[in-house]
């Protein structure tokens, strides 16, 4: 699943390419799983809206929208581009002049900018025709991604790159769960996932199995600095391409080349040469060095 650095990289790329463009019409596929909001509401909210910004909140891509003024003449609806397509929903729901389109990528979701004559991928669930002549498409083979519309979207937890040290310590102090589980709790920090939790714990010298409540203030301070460091480095390198992740331009990230423990079970630690171990915590694989992380 794309984590904070990957989503941040994608959002920045999309912002460069589509900010200021106008959504003329919307096609939605027939599969119900990707639609967290009703189809008619999504169509009504998106059509004739200008994209004023694209940004990340937690693990979500947020498209900020405003009324585009006098819309261009609407183009006729295109024929279905996928076998699973249904006719575009007829919108009847009144919407505000300002709104947000929220995209959660799930495990395999992608948002791509295409020319209109580009062949649609098999698992395309949404196509937005832009006034520039391009199309914005949401593709998700496993259908764990979600599309919704709202106003004033907020993440459930604190933003890892903005949270202050005192607040960070307060979030984890006293919790009886393993620190790895606490880091993955999106109600505490929104955006940190498996890769960056493992890498942050390694740099902080903390085992993923340690109870959060057992950590001292100095431990949490080191973890705070490690989370900040790892996430910023990963964003600078375009995220980690360990599966099928690519950015908005179709390019892979490079932070996987900097992984010190994640995915390296049995390989020698890059610091002390001790074999990296893997344990399962709450159903999630966790990688650590038994010597460097005590």
LINZI-V915480 format. One record per residue. RES is the residue in three letters. D_LAST is the distance of its C-alpha to the last C-alpha in Angstrom with 1 decimal. Layout:
BEGIN
res->RES d_last->D_LAST
res->RES d_last->D_LAST
END
This chain:
BEGIN
res->UNK d_last->28.1
res->UNK d_last->28.6
res->UNK d_last->26.1
res->UNK d_last->26.6
res->UNK d_last->27.0
res->UNK d_last->29.4
res->UNK d_last->31.4
res->UNK d_last->31.7
res->UNK d_last->32.9
res->UNK d_last->35.4
res->UNK d_last->36.7
res->UNK d_last->37.3
res->UNK d_last->39.2
res->UNK d_last->41.3
res->UNK d_last->42.0
res->UNK d_last->43.5
res->UNK d_last->45.6
res->UNK d_last->47.0
res->UNK d_last->47.0
res->UNK d_last->50.6
res->UNK d_last->51.7
res->UNK d_last->53.5
res->UNK d_last->52.9
res->UNK d_last->56.4
res->UNK d_last->55.8
res->UNK d_last->53.1
res->UNK d_last->53.0
res->UNK d_last->50.7
res->UNK d_last->50.2
res->UNK d_last->50.9
res->UNK d_last->47.4
res->UNK d_last->46.4
res->UNK d_last->42.6
res->UNK d_last->42.0
res->UNK d_last->44.2
res->UNK d_last->42.5
res->UNK d_last->45.6
res->UNK d_last->49.1
res->UNK d_last->50.6
res->UNK d_last->53.6
res->UNK d_last->51.5
res->UNK d_last->49.4
res->UNK d_last->52.6
res->UNK d_last->54.3
res->UNK d_last->51.4
res->UNK d_last->50.9
res->UNK d_last->54.5
res->UNK d_last->56.3
res->UNK d_last->53.1
res->UNK d_last->52.0
res->UNK d_last->48.3
res->UNK d_last->47.5
res->UNK d_last->43.8
res->UNK d_last->40.9
res->UNK d_last->37.4
res->UNK d_last->34.1
res->UNK d_last->33.0
res->UNK d_last->29.6
res->UNK d_last->30.0
res->UNK d_last->33.8
res->UNK d_last->36.5
res->UNK d_last->39.1
res->UNK d_last->42.6
res->UNK d_last->44.5
res->UNK d_last->48.2
res->UNK d_last->51.5
res->UNK d_last->55.1
res->UNK d_last->56.6
res->UNK d_last->60.0
res->UNK d_last->62.8
res->UNK d_last->61.3
res->UNK d_last->62.7
res->UNK d_last->64.9
res->UNK d_last->62.7
res->UNK d_last->62.6
res->UNK d_last->63.6
res->UNK d_last->60.7
res->UNK d_last->59.6
res->UNK d_last->59.7
res->UNK d_last->56.7
res->UNK d_last->54.3
res->UNK d_last->52.4
res->UNK d_last->53.7
res->UNK d_last->51.9
res->UNK d_last->53.5
res->UNK d_last->55.4
res->UNK d_last->57.8
res->UNK d_last->56.4
res->UNK d_last->56.1
res->UNK d_last->58.9
res->UNK d_last->57.6
res->UNK d_last->59.3
res->UNK d_last->56.6
res->UNK d_last->57.2
res->UNK d_last->54.3
res->UNK d_last->53.5
res->UNK d_last->54.1
res->UNK d_last->50.4
res->UNK d_last->47.7
res->UNK d_last->44.5
res->UNK d_last->43.7
res->UNK d_last->40.1
res->UNK d_last->38.6
res->UNK d_last->35.4
res->UNK d_last->34.7
res->UNK d_last->33.0
res->UNK d_last->31.8
res->UNK d_last->34.6
res->UNK d_last->36.7
res->UNK d_last->38.3
res->UNK d_last->40.7
res->UNK d_last->43.0
res->UNK d_last->46.1
res->UNK d_last->48.9
res->UNK d_last->52.6
res->UNK d_last->54.7
res->UNK d_last->56.0
res->UNK d_last->52.6
res->UNK d_last->52.2
res->UNK d_last->50.1
res->UNK d_last->47.1
res->UNK d_last->47.4
res->UNK d_last->44.9
res->UNK d_last->46.2
res->UNK d_last->46.2
res->UNK d_last->47.5
res->UNK d_last->49.7
res->UNK d_last->50.6
res->UNK d_last->53.6
res->UNK d_last->53.4
res->UNK d_last->56.4
res->UNK d_last->55.4
res->UNK d_last->56.2
res->UNK d_last->52.7
res->UNK d_last->50.8
res->UNK d_last->47.3
res->UNK d_last->46.0
res->UNK d_last->43.2
res->UNK d_last->42.2
res->UNK d_last->39.8
res->UNK d_last->40.1
res->UNK d_last->37.8
res->UNK d_last->39.2
res->UNK d_last->36.0
res->UNK d_last->36.8
res->UNK d_last->38.8
res->UNK d_last->41.6
res->UNK d_last->42.9
res->UNK d_last->44.9
res->UNK d_last->44.5
res->UNK d_last->44.9
res->UNK d_last->42.2
res->UNK d_last->39.1
res->UNK d_last->35.9
res->UNK d_last->32.3
res->UNK d_last->30.9
res->UNK d_last->27.8
res->UNK d_last->27.1
res->UNK d_last->27.4
res->UNK d_last->24.0
res->UNK d_last->25.8
res->UNK d_last->27.9
res->UNK d_last->25.9
res->UNK d_last->25.5
res->UNK d_last->22.4
res->UNK d_last->23.7
res->UNK d_last->24.5
res->UNK d_last->21.2
res->UNK d_last->19.5
res->UNK d_last->22.3
res->UNK d_last->21.8
res->UNK d_last->18.3
res->UNK d_last->18.4
res->UNK d_last->19.3
res->UNK d_last->18.8
res->UNK d_last->17.9
res->UNK d_last->17.0
res->UNK d_last->13.7
res->UNK d_last->12.9
res->UNK d_last->13.8
res->UNK d_last->17.1
res->UNK d_last->17.7
res->UNK d_last->17.5
res->UNK d_last->20.0
res->UNK d_last->22.3
res->UNK d_last->25.3
res->UNK d_last->26.7
res->UNK d_last->23.9
res->UNK d_last->23.5
res->UNK d_last->26.2
res->UNK d_last->25.5
res->UNK d_last->21.8
res->UNK d_last->21.5
res->UNK d_last->19.3
res->UNK d_last->19.2
res->UNK d_last->18.4
res->UNK d_last->15.8
res->UNK d_last->13.8
res->UNK d_last->14.6
res->UNK d_last->13.9
res->UNK d_last->10.4
res->UNK d_last->9.8
res->UNK d_last->11.7
res->UNK d_last->10.0
res->UNK d_last->6.5
res->UNK d_last->5.8
res->UNK d_last->5.8
res->UNK d_last->9.5
res->UNK d_last->9.9
res->UNK d_last->8.8
res->UNK d_last->12.3
res->UNK d_last->13.6
res->UNK d_last->15.3
res->UNK d_last->12.4
res->UNK d_last->11.4
res->UNK d_last->13.2
res->UNK d_last->15.8
res->UNK d_last->14.1
res->UNK d_last->11.1
res->UNK d_last->14.0
res->UNK d_last->15.9
res->UNK d_last->13.5
res->UNK d_last->13.4
res->UNK d_last->17.1
res->UNK d_last->17.8
res->UNK d_last->15.8
res->UNK d_last->17.8
res->UNK d_last->20.9
res->UNK d_last->20.3
res->UNK d_last->19.6
res->UNK d_last->22.5
res->UNK d_last->24.9
res->UNK d_last->24.2
res->UNK d_last->24.7
res->UNK d_last->27.9
res->UNK d_last->29.2
res->UNK d_last->28.8
res->UNK d_last->30.5
res->UNK d_last->27.6
res->UNK d_last->26.2
res->UNK d_last->28.8
res->UNK d_last->27.0
res->UNK d_last->29.9
res->UNK d_last->33.2
res->UNK d_last->32.3
res->UNK d_last->34.8
res->UNK d_last->35.7
res->UNK d_last->39.1
res->UNK d_last->40.7
res->UNK d_last->39.5
res->UNK d_last->37.1
res->UNK d_last->33.6
res->UNK d_last->30.6
res->UNK d_last->28.5
res->UNK d_last->24.9
res->UNK d_last->24.1
res->UNK d_last->24.5
res->UNK d_last->21.6
res->UNK d_last->19.1
res->UNK d_last->15.9
res->UNK d_last->14.4
res->UNK d_last->16.9
res->UNK d_last->19.5
res->UNK d_last->18.2
res->UNK d_last->17.3
res->UNK d_last->17.9
res->UNK d_last->18.3
res->UNK d_last->16.7
res->UNK d_last->14.0
res->UNK d_last->16.2
res->UNK d_last->14.2
res->UNK d_last->13.2
res->UNK d_last->15.4
res->UNK d_last->13.0
res->UNK d_last->14.5
res->UNK d_last->13.1
res->UNK d_last->12.8
res->UNK d_last->14.6
res->UNK d_last->14.6
res->UNK d_last->17.2
res->UNK d_last->16.7
res->UNK d_last->20.0
res->UNK d_last->21.8
res->UNK d_last->19.9
res->UNK d_last->18.1
res->UNK d_last->14.5
res->UNK d_last->13.2
res->UNK d_last->9.7
res->UNK d_last->8.6
res->UNK d_last->6.6
res->UNK d_last->6.5
res->UNK d_last->6.3
res->UNK d_last->3.8
res->UNK d_last->0.0
END
